[in-house]
Amino acid sequence: MKWLHLSDIHFNPSKDGTDSIYLRNRLLEFLKQKEISVDKIFLTGDFRDASCQDGTDDAAKDIANYISELAEIVGVKKSRDILLVPGNHDLTRNFEHRQETVTENKGEYNPGNGILKDLGTLVESFEFYKKVVAHVVGNDYAENLFENVFKVNPHSFAVTDDINILQLNTELLAGEVIEQGGRKRVLDEGTLAVGTKYVINALSFMEYSKKPTIVLAHRGLDLLNSFERKKLLHIFEDFNICMYLCGHSHDLWCDESYGIPQITVGCIKQQDGVRAGFTIGDYDEISKKIAIEAFSWENDRWGEYSHFCSKGHKMVWDIGDKVVLDEDEYRNKIKIVVNGKVREFHGKVIDMKHSVEQGMMMSTIAGSLIFQIRNNEFTKDIKFNDKFILSQNVWKIIGVDDTAKSTTTVTCEKALRNPSEDDMESGIANKSHIWNEA
């Protein structure tokens, strides 16, 4: 699965400067020129600029139109493949009783309990975010989300063919205004909580799939209440969270200090002291690896962000240890003679092709097979030219990928090239009693 991750678009064309408008237009052109195609779009909040922009329906429609342009260019056709979370700019801070509710929660919340008081008020204050969801995904979807789902659990989730996605709302307690030294200021950083019980409930619903999970959030983990962060990290470890994608900081970096990669992307707005940027992510289900490529806006051009990490603009993580192997999936059995001894392996067919090619003198059976084996103590000994029987065919191993932590993937071709050739003459059938057909 491949995705495009953007954050902090702060879309306000009537008041944005020329540089921001130019940056966004060039982003569309850059994606088109590079022929970037993805399966999902991840948007991690701050769709408007609340400091100078009202949360009107027209404002929501404007940002939705831009997102639709992005989606069309990168090949995302279904609105449900656009996954969003809200930012602090997407809520109404002076929503009825919100300030009192936020203050009360911050004073009484316990991560061990994990429940927020008056969740309905906290959810309903995300008026602008609801409008954005309605225009991007659909009004019926937005109504159901806010009227039914969010009032029970403010964090939504998606189970895809390859990976799970937890959409975490880090802004539930954002926007508290306090007076200090005769001046009013917003008290957010280090005081926020998400409700750990809601997080566990959402992750529990996805656990059956046995797939690794990516978290989408507006703020990074370091901006949450320290007790909440500690509890969340324990939960993430228990539920095999493999990556945390966020925005808010208007910069572009990777932080691995919490045990899971946290990728922060820049904004999509030109402003002094910020970095405009985005990432392209790719999860390979066979190798169990995630690759992230970072791109930034410099000198009026989009390009690879060479300072994303010490290795340049791209990082790769093996998340094999985050994948819970489904025993039913790995039900095929094969027996291979490894170093002179018969060894049994459990695995699954990733891809298999059969064909008969007609030549001038004879017909040949052609075929290719990719087979993924659940690792055991003997998989490390599998080597080039080892053979096994599967689907009434003898296969020869021509490639071994053992870079994943929990599985080994072998690429094979058919060992018998002449369909008229007798198995006994080939010298294989006399060994077939030691190879089980899957």
C-alpha positions in Angstrom: 0.0 0.0 0.0 1.3 3.4 -0.9 0.2 6.8 0.5 0.7 10.5 0.3 0.9 12.3 3.7 0.2 16.0 4.0 -0.6 18.2 7.0 -1.3 21.8 8.0 -2.5 23.1 4.6 -4.1 26.2 6.3 -6.0 26.8 3.1 -7.2 30.4 2.8 -6.8 31.6 -0.8 -8.5 34.9 -0.2 -5.8 35.9 2.4 -2.9 33.7 1.5 0.1 35.4 0.0 1.3 34.7 -3.5 4.1 32.5 -2.3 1.6 30.1 -0.6 -0.7 29.9 -3.6 2.3 29.3 -5.9 3.6 26.6 -3.6 0.3 24.7 -3.6 -0.1 25.0 -7.4 3.4 23.8 -7.9 2.7 20.8 -5.7 0.0 19.7 -8.0 2.3 20.0 -11.0 5.1 18.2 -9.2 2.9 15.2 -8.3 1.7 15.1 -11.9 5.2 15.4 -13.4 6.6 12.7 -11.2 3.6 10.5 -12.0 3.1 9.7 -8.3 0.3 7.3 -7.8 -0.9 6.2 -4.3 -3.7 4.1 -2.8 -4.5 6.5 0.1 -4.1 10.1 1.1 -3.4 10.9 4.8 -4.2 14.4 6.0 -3.3 15.2 9.6 -5.2 18.4 10.4 -5.2 22.2 10.3 -7.2 22.6 7.2 -7.8 26.3 7.8 -6.0 29.2 9.5 -8.2 30.0 12.5 -6.3 33.1 13.3 -7.7 34.9 10.3 -10.3 32.6 8.8 -13.9 31.8 9.9 -15.1 28.2 9.8 -17.6 28.8 7.1 -19.0 26.1 4.8 -17.4 27.9 1.8 -14.0 27.7 3.5 -14.5 23.9 4.0 -15.6 23.6 0.4 -12.5 25.4 -0.9 -10.1 23.1 1.0 -12.1 20.0 -0.1 -11.8 21.1 -3.8 -8.0 21.4 -3.4 -7.9 17.9 -1.8 -10.0 16.5 -4.7 -7.5 17.9 -7.2 -4.7 16.2 -5.3 -6.6 12.9 -5.2 -7.3 13.0 -8.9 -3.7 13.6 -9.7 -2.4 10.8 -7.5 -5.0 8.3 -8.6 -7.2 8.1 -5.5 -10.7 7.7 -6.9 -12.7 6.7 -3.7 -13.4 9.4 -1.1 -13.1 6.8 1.6 -9.4 6.4 0.6 -8.8 9.9 1.9 -8.2 9.6 5.7 -8.3 12.7 7.9 -7.8 13.8 11.5 -8.5 17.3 12.9 -6.0 19.9 14.0 -6.2 22.6 16.6 -7.3 25.1 13.9 -10.3 22.9 13.0 -12.2 23.4 16.2 -14.3 26.2 17.8 -12.6 27.2 21.0 -15.4 29.3 22.3 -18.0 26.5 21.7 -20.6 26.4 24.4 -19.1 25.2 27.8 -16.0 23.9 26.0 -13.5 26.0 28.1 -15.0 24.7 31.3 -15.1 21.1 30.0 -11.5 21.3 28.9 -10.3 22.8 32.2 -12.2 20.2 34.2 -10.8 17.3 32.2 -7.2 18.5 32.5 -7.6 18.7 36.3 -9.3 15.4 36.8 -8.3 13.1 33.9 -6.4 9.9 34.8 -4.7 7.9 32.0 -5.3 4.7 34.0 -9.0 5.3 33.7 -8.8 6.8 30.2 -12.2 8.4 30.0 -12.9 12.1 29.2 -15.9 13.9 30.8 -18.6 15.4 28.6 -17.2 13.9 25.4 -20.2 15.1 23.4 -19.2 18.8 24.0 -15.6 18.1 23.1 -16.6 16.4 19.9 -19.3 18.9 18.8 -16.8 21.7 19.0 -15.0 20.4 15.8 -17.6 22.1 13.7 -15.2 23.1 10.9 -13.6 19.6 10.7 -17.1 18.2 10.3 -17.7 20.4 7.3 -14.4 19.4 5.8 -15.2 15.7 6.2 -18.7 16.3 4.7 -17.3 17.9 1.6 -14.4 15.4 1.2 -16.0 12.1 2.1 -19.7 12.8 2.1 -22.4 14.4 4.2 -24.0 11.1 5.3 -20.6 9.8 6.4 -19.9 13.0 8.4 -23.3 13.0 10.1 -22.9 9.3 11.2 -19.4 10.0 12.4 -20.3 12.9 14.6 -23.8 11.9 15.7 -23.0 8.2 16.4 -19.4 7.1 16.3 -17.5 10.0 17.9 -19.8 10.3 20.9 -18.8 6.8 21.8 -15.2 6.9 20.6 -13.6 10.1 19.3 -11.0 8.1 17.4 -11.9 6.4 14.1 -10.1 3.6 12.3 -9.8 1.8 9.0 -8.9 -1.8 8.2 -7.3 -2.1 4.7 -6.1 -5.1 2.8 -2.5 -4.5 3.9 -2.4 -2.4 7.0 -4.6 -0.9 9.8 -5.0 2.9 10.3 -5.9 4.5 13.6 -7.2 8.1 13.2 -6.3 9.7 16.5 -7.8 13.0 17.6 -5.1 14.7 19.7 -7.0 18.0 19.9 -9.9 17.0 22.2 -8.5 19.1 25.1 -6.8 21.7 22.8 -7.5 25.4 22.9 -7.7 26.1 26.6 -7.4 29.9 27.1 -5.8 31.0 30.4 -4.8 34.5 31.7 -1.3 34.9 32.8 0.4 38.2 33.8 -2.6 40.1 32.5 -2.4 38.5 29.1 -4.4 35.6 27.6 -2.6 32.7 26.1 -3.5 29.2 24.9 -2.3 26.4 27.2 -1.8 23.2 25.0 1.7 21.8 24.9 2.3 19.2 27.5 -1.3 19.2 28.8 -3.2 17.2 26.2 -4.8 13.8 26.5 -6.7 11.6 24.1 -8.5 9.2 26.3 -6.5 5.9 26.6 -9.6 3.7 27.0 -11.0 5.0 23.6 -7.6 4.2 22.0 -7.6 0.6 23.4 -11.2 0.1 22.2 -10.4 1.2 18.7 -7.3 -0.9 18.5 -9.2 -3.9 19.9 -11.7 -3.7 17.0 -8.8 -4.0 14.5 -6.8 -6.7 16.4 -8.6 -9.6 14.6 -7.0 -8.6 11.3 -3.5 -9.4 12.6 -2.1 -6.5 10.5 0.3 -3.8 11.7 -1.2 -0.4 12.5 -0.2 3.1 11.5 -1.4 6.0 13.7 -2.5 9.3 12.1 -2.5 12.3 14.5 -2.1 16.0 14.4 0.4 16.5 17.2 3.5 14.5 17.9 3.7 12.3 21.1 6.1 14.8 22.7 3.3 17.4 22.9 0.9 15.3 25.0 0.7 15.1 28.8 3.7 13.0 29.9 1.6 10.5 31.8 -0.7 10.1 28.8 2.2 9.7 26.5 3.8 7.0 28.7 0.5 5.1 28.8 0.0 5.4 25.1 3.4 4.0 24.3 2.7 0.9 26.4 -0.6 0.5 24.5 1.1 1.0 21.1 3.7 -1.7 22.0 0.9 -4.2 23.0 -1.0 -3.6 19.8 1.9 -3.6 17.4 1.8 0.0 16.3 4.5 0.3 13.6 4.5 4.0 12.8 3.1 7.4 14.0 2.4 10.1 11.3 1.7 13.7 12.4 2.0 17.4 11.6 1.5 20.6 13.7 5.2 21.5 14.1 5.5 23.0 10.6 8.7 21.1 10.0 9.9 17.9 8.5 11.7 15.2 10.5 11.8 11.6 11.8 12.0 10.9 15.5 12.7 7.3 16.7 13.3 8.1 20.3 9.9 6.5 21.4 10.6 3.1 20.0 8.4 3.6 16.9 9.2 5.9 14.0 7.3 9.2 14.4 7.2 11.1 11.1 6.4 14.8 11.3 5.6 16.5 8.0 5.8 20.3 7.3 3.0 22.5 6.3 1.7 23.3 2.8 2.0 27.1 3.3 4.8 29.5 2.7 5.8 31.4 5.9 9.0 32.5 7.6 10.5 29.9 10.0 8.5 27.0 8.7 9.3 24.1 6.3 6.8 23.2 3.7 7.0 19.5 3.0 5.2 16.1 2.5 6.1 12.4 2.4 5.3 9.4 0.3 5.0 6.1 2.2 5.0 2.6 0.9 4.3 -0.7 2.8 5.4 -3.9 1.2 3.3 -6.7 2.6 5.8 -9.4 1.4 9.0 -7.9 2.8 7.2 -6.4 5.8 9.0 -3.1 5.2 7.9 0.5 5.2 9.7 3.1 3.1 9.2 6.9 3.6 10.4 9.5 1.1 10.5 13.1 2.2 10.0 16.1 -0.2 10.3 19.8 0.6 9.9 23.3 -0.9 13.1 25.1 -1.4 14.1 28.0 -3.7 10.6 28.0 -5.2 10.9 24.3 -6.2 9.6 21.0 -4.9 12.3 18.3 -4.5 13.7 15.5 -2.4 14.5 16.7 1.1 18.1 15.5 1.6 18.2 16.4 5.3 15.2 14.2 6.3 17.7 11.8 7.8 21.4 11.0 7.8 20.8 8.7 4.8 19.1 11.4 2.7 15.5 11.8 1.7 14.4 8.1 2.2 14.3 5.8 5.2 13.2 2.1 5.4 12.0 0.2 8.4 11.6 -3.5 8.8 8.3 -4.0 10.8 8.3 -7.8 10.7 8.2 -7.9 14.4 5.0 -5.8 14.4 3.2 -8.3 12.2 1.2 -11.1 13.9 1.2 -14.0 11.6 -2.1 -15.6 10.9 -1.8 -19.3 11.4 -4.6 -20.0 8.9 -2.8 -17.9 6.3 0.4 -20.0 6.6 -1.4 -23.4 6.4 0.4 -24.7 3.2 3.1 -27.2 4.1 6.2 -28.0 2.0 9.1 -30.3 2.8 12.5 -29.4 1.5 15.7 -31.4 1.7 18.0 -28.9 3.5 21.6 -29.9 4.0 20.7 -33.6 3.4 17.8 -33.6 5.9 14.0 -33.3 5.3 12.6 -30.1 6.9 9.0 -29.1 7.0 7.9 -25.4 6.5 4.6 -23.6 6.8 3.9 -20.9 4.4 1.5 -19.3 1.8 1.5 -18.6 -1.9 2.0 -14.9 -2.7 1.9 -15.3 -6.5 1.8 -18.3 -8.9 1.8 -18.3 -12.7 1.5 -21.4 -15.0 1.9 -21.4 -18.8 2.8 -23.7 -21.7 5.2 -22.3 -24.2 5.2 -23.8 -27.7 8.6 -24.1 -29.4 9.7 -25.4 -32.8 10.8 -28.8 -31.5 8.9 -29.2 -28.2 6.6 -27.6 -25.7 7.9 -26.4 -22.4 6.1 -25.8 -19.1 6.9 -22.3 -17.8 5.9 -21.1 -14.4 6.8 -18.7 -11.6 6.1 -18.8 -7.9 6.6 -16.6 -4.9 6.1 -18.4 -1.6 6.4 -16.9 1.8 7.6 -19.2 4.6 7.0 -18.6 8.3 10.5 -18.6 9.8 11.7 -21.5 12.0 15.2 -22.6 13.0 15.9 -24.1 9.5 14.7 -21.4 7.1 18.2 -19.8 7.3 19.5 -22.9 5.6 17.3 -22.7 2.5 19.4 -22.1 -0.6 19.5 -21.7 -4.3 18.3 -24.8 -6.3 16.5 -26.4 -3.4 13.3 -28.1 -4.7 9.8 -28.9 -3.4 6.4 -30.0 -4.7 3.4 -27.7 -4.7 0.2 -27.9 -6.7 1.4 -31.1 -8.5 4.5 -29.3 -9.8 8.2 -29.4 -8.8 9.6 -26.0 -8.1 13.2 -24.9 -7.9 14.2 -22.0 -5.7 16.0 -19.3 -7.7 16.0 -16.5 -5.1 15.8 -16.2 -1.3 14.8 -13.0 0.5 15.5 -13.4 4.2 15.6 -9.7 5.2 12.2 -9.8 7.0 12.3 -10.8 10.7 9.4 -13.3 10.8 9.2 -14.7 7.3 11.4 -15.8 4.4 10.3 -15.3 0.8 11.5 -17.6 -1.9 11.1 -17.0 -5.6 10.9 -20.2 -7.7 10.5 -21.6 -11.2 9.3 -24.9 -12.4 12.0 -27.5 -12.3 10.4 -29.7 -15.1 10.7 -28.1 -18.5 9.4 -30.9 -20.8 5.8 -32.1 -20.1 6.5 -35.4 -21.8 9.4 -36.1 -19.6 8.7 -39.0 -17.1 9.0 -38.0 -13.5 10.9 -41.2 -12.8 13.4 -40.4 -15.5 13.8 -36.9 -14.1 15.1 -38.4 -10.9 12.6 -36.4 -8.9 9.7 -38.8 -8.4 11.9 -41.2 -6.4 12.2 -38.4 -3.8 8.5 -37.3 -3.9 7.7 -39.4 -0.9 9.6 -37.0 1.2 7.9 -33.9 -0.2 4.3 -33.3 0.8 2.0 -31.6 -1.8 0.3 -28.6 -0.2 
